[in-house]
Amino acid sequence: MSQMLRALWAYRGFILGSVKRDFQSNYRNSMLGAAWTVLNPLAMILVYTVIFAEVMKAKLPGVDNTFGYSIYLCAGIFTWGFFAEIVSKALNVFINNANMLKKLAFPRMCLPVIIVLGAGANFGIIFSLFLAFLVIAGSFPGAAVLAAIPLLLLLVLFAIGLGITLGVLNVFFRDVGQFFGIFLTFWFWLTPIVYAPAGVPEGIRSVLELNPMYPLMQGFQQIFVHGAVPDWARLWPVSVLAILSCVLGLYLFRRHAGEMVDEL
């Protein structure tokens, strides 16, 4: 592990340069450039606020805040988007970088780090806008917002572990990528993000609780909607799963690194 960390540090210039190039390439030939990074989440926040808070007057059970449902949606959708971006990019990272893997000598674990940093930069902008919205709306959760830090770290750990595991399998079995794209859509709707668990029948709710992302998303919603820290005890299953996925991903990567280059 220490050897891997030293190698990553030695190639920090390569990692940061790749993150910068990926970020710039997203807005190449665009008149507004990186401003779209701000405009897209800002538009989403405004739509949720106007449509659900002002037009539909949507309310969450037990929440009197006018913007409660808008905050609930943003807390879930933005963090889920962060998770989905990391997993989806890691899923195809070896296939998309096949030429670089064949021609350049560099620590292969740089690629997952580049994915996390790139997705983290995008999420950082979105999250900052969300926090600004909470302040303006008078709904900032106060010190409870600090509880989002370990939740985000857990989310990243689970996402990159799952993504690398699937990414290695996707090199040898391309159906993995196709299947997971469909699975991710079902996974989203089986996670209480756009609907409240209280509105789900008891039988279905017990099934939803088997979803490892359920307590994680609920943790974010608890912080930003209710201004309270999450129930940490409910997060141990996803924590164990995150660690196991990282261990499995690293094992598969090290075991099949040479075979992957030949397969690509």
Secondary structure, DSSP 4 states (H G I P E B T S, - for coil): -HHHHHHHHHTHHHHHHHHHHHHHHTTTT-SSTTHHHHHHHHHHHHHHIIIIIIIS----TT---TTHHHHHHHHHHHHHHHHHHHHHHHHTHHHHTHHHHHH--S-TTHHHHHHHHHHHHHHHHHHHHHHHHHHHTT---GGGGGGHHHHHHHHHHHHHHHHHHHHHHHHH-THHHHHHHHHHHHHHHTSSSSS-GGGS-HHHHHHHTT-THHHHHHHHHHHHHH-----GGGGHHHHHHHHHHHHHHHHHHHHHHHHHHHH-
